[in-house]
């Protein structure tokens, strides 16, 4: 409707973006959220966040950077930026991108109290342990800050990585690996 007030036009278009995303058309959703970010000032943080997430999922690093920077300039809730940076590191790790370790390191430094920090340290340890060549010292360093997270799942995964690190070390005896 050409007579629809701008705020209502924004809401309808935003819902269309969400619907496209939920139905798996991430490209259309990204285009909608990007357009909303350019045209409207309403709910700008969520619009920029959604544009960044869609860009990240589509592998569009330059659009992600632009959306992330714009979001950062708006001084949003800290959890929005943390979630974006963690998701970026996770997606890079899953795709085997070498920059995953750096992204996760940046996430840990910038958001040390984020609930996903322990998970980021685990991913870093795995990346370093499974690298070519393996960086066993780097993996141990990533785990050293975890100590005892209080989350039984994180602690179990950390113990599993520690076991594989010990087993990968030729200087370890079978008894010390078992311990």
Secondary structure, DSSP 8 states (H G I E B T S, - for coil): -TTS-HHHHHHHHHHHHHHHHHTT-HHHHHHHHHHHHHH--TTHHHHHHHHHHHHHHTT-HHHHHHHHHHHHHTT--HHHHHHHHHHHHHHHHHHT-TTHHHHHHHHHHH-TTSTTHHHHHHHHHHHHHTSSS--HHHHHHHHHTTS--S-HHHHHHHHHHHHHHHHH-TTS-HHHHH-
